[in-house]
Amino acid sequence: MEEQVQEVITKLRPFLLRDGGDVELVDVDEEGIVLIRLMGACGNCPSSTITLKAGIERALVAEVPGVKEIEQVF
């Protein structure tokens, strides 16, 4: 599952880079929780929650079977 998650993140990365941000995969646990770290402009952006939930989480849940949720780590 971790490899599939990384593939989706790789697809999304150009959109984050365009806005001065980036994302790092920290871990995927056995319960389907994905831990990510938003970096650059995304790390302290007021819209980071929207990016996290409406963007990254939605894509991962749709494309990777078993992913249930994303949590941001700092």
Residue pairs with C-beta under 8 A, 6 or more apart in sequence:
1 28
1 32
1 64
1 65
1 66
1 67
2 25
2 28
4 63
4 64
5 25
5 28
5 34
5 60
5 64
5 67
6 25
8 59
8 60
8 63
8 64
9 23
9 25
9 36
9 56
9 60
11 59
12 23
12 55
12 56
12 59
13 22
13 23
15 55
16 22
16 23
16 38
16 40
16 42
16 51
19 41
19 42
20 40
20 41
20 42
21 38
21 39
21 40
21 41
21 42
21 43
21 45
21 51
22 38
22 39
22 40
22 42
23 36
23 37
23 38
23 39
23 42
23 56
24 36
24 37
24 39
25 34
25 35
25 36
26 35
26 36
26 37
26 73
27 34
27 35
28 34
28 35
28 67
29 35
31 68
32 66
32 67
32 68
32 69
33 68
33 69
33 70
33 71
34 57
34 60
34 67
34 69
34 70
34 71
35 70
35 71
35 72
35 73
36 52
36 56
36 70
36 71
36 72
36 73
37 43
37 72
37 73
37 74
38 45
38 48
38 51
38 52
38 72
42 48
42 51
43 74
45 51
48 72
52 70
52 72
53 70
56 70
57 69
57 70
60 67
60 70
61 67
61 68
61 69
